[in-house]
Every structure is written in C-alpha cells, then in structure tokens.
Amino acid sequence: MAHRALRTLAATALVGGLLTACTTEPVNNGSTGKGPSGGKLVLGFAQVGAESGWRTANTKSIREAAEKAGFTLKFSDAQQKQENQIKAIRTFIQQKVDVIAFSPVVESGWDTVLKEARNAGIPVILTDRAVDSQDTSLYRTFLGSDFVKEGEQAGKWLVKEYEGTSEPVNVVELQGTTGSAPANDRKAGFAAVVEGDPKFKVVASQTGDFTRAKGKEVMQAFLKSHEDIDVLYAHNDDMALGAIQAIEEAGKKPGTDIKVISVDGIKDAFVAMREKKINVVVECNPLLGDQLMELAKKVAAGESVPRRVEVEEGVFTQDQAAAALPGRQY
C-alpha cells in the first residue's frame, strides 16, 4: 500500500529545442509573475518529448499559461530520453531558475539530480508522471492524473461490457513506455480489476512506446500470433489509433470484431469513437498549464501547497462521443 501511495504521487507536448541549448521564452505582457527577487519568475520545464497528440497539447498548455502568467519559461524537450532530462535539470540549476518542473520519462533514477536541485534551493514540481524515490522531500508537489485509477476505469468498463457471459475473453495490451509511471500504473489498475474474473485473459502485453507507429507495429505482431483477440487495451490513444490501422488491414472491424479501450481523450480518438472504431476512452487531461503556474508562484514564494493536485477527468463511450467532440481542446 505504501508503494502504491508513492507511485500514485504522480501521475503525459511539443518541441522546445535540444537539451544542449534550452530555449528561453521571455514574456512581455505586464503580468504579475514575479520571482523571489522581484523580477519575472523563471520556470525551467523539462518535457518528455512530443510522442503523442496528448503531449503536444500538454506543451501548448504550459507555454500559453507561462506567457499569460508573465513568467520567463526555459523549456527543454527530452526526446523521450532520461539522460536528456537530467542534463536539462542540471542546466536549469546552473542558470539558477526559480522553479523546476518536469514530467519524468521513467520513474526511477532521479534522486541524484533532484538532490542537486534541493541543495541549490530550487523547488521542484512533478507534472503528469511519478518518480519512485523514497525521499519525498526531493519535490514539493505533484500535479496530474491518477494513472492507477485510469487503468481501473478501463477494467471496470470491460467487466461491465461482458457482464453475464462466461465465455473466455482474450485481451491484448499495448503498454506505454517501459518504466514510465502511466505504463506501470495503467497496467496495474487494469489488472487489479480484471484479474478477479477468470474469463478475462491477457494473452499478450507489449510496449508501444505511446506512439502511433509503434502501436500499429505491435498490433500487427499480436494479430499474427493470436487468432482470437476479443479486446485491445491501449495505454494511450495514439497507440490505439495505430492499432486500429493494423486491425483494418487484417480485414477485421475495430470496435466490433475487436473491442478497443483507450486512455487520453484526444480529438482523433473521439472521431474514432464516433465512427464506432473505439468503444471507450478514459480521459487523461493534459491541460495543466494554469494550475502549474499557480503552484510555481506559491512554491517560489515559500508557501505551502498540497502534496498532490489532481485534474478533473471522465470516461467517454461511443454514445457520448459525437456530443463531446466539438468541445475537445486537444
């Protein structure tokens, strides 16, 4: 239970420049985003990468919110490599930014660089993803989603969908990036629900790295090695959309021959739901920018903040997709 509590203290942006030269984006809107010394608050943000539509929306939200808040944003794109994020964080420390925020590529391996930030007196905010450090003093707060809950929601939909039947249900799973918090937790949450019913069998589970191309590639392999697949559970929409291409190319009908469960809630997924190709999407909200700027102001000023701040999210099915689609912001 303690391990899960630590894991769920975390809860996944477009390009910002290579790590060797973090980009600086000053803003000139006369806002009141002040740092401790009275000048503009300087926020260093180390993004995972630009692996999905969700991440693109996440980065856009952060850039726009920083400008609106009157911050100077130093942004770095890690291109899904932990070593790039660590390098970026060390650059932010050398530049003496006021606050560091980042969405960790993977959960482990952060203690050394986070201790360097703490020793420099720079507060750290985790966004979207977790770290598994036992030393929770290394960061001030986490802002994002409960990935375990998202996995549970996916599992609950599946259980309800097959309620009243005893026939075997073969499930294939497209996992996110190996070692990342959303991949670990969405898998664990889903398994905790479906493992209680013996008719559900996960016959294959493999990473698709959260990308559309890899999702298609892995689904093609699943279809070749497993003749009777009833359900696909994808840890994000981009992998699900890639997998749908593979399903159609194999002569099967996604959403009917193979039911599709996905996580995130990007527009393309809602279009696929409207077309009956995805059955359900568990929402993961990327629009964290405004909340991040408010937290950054507070931690820079030495104010207390909650250890965890969650965003509002829902679960959407095919009959809700058409009505919800016009309002999707990402």
Disulfide bonds with the S-S distance in Angstrom:
none
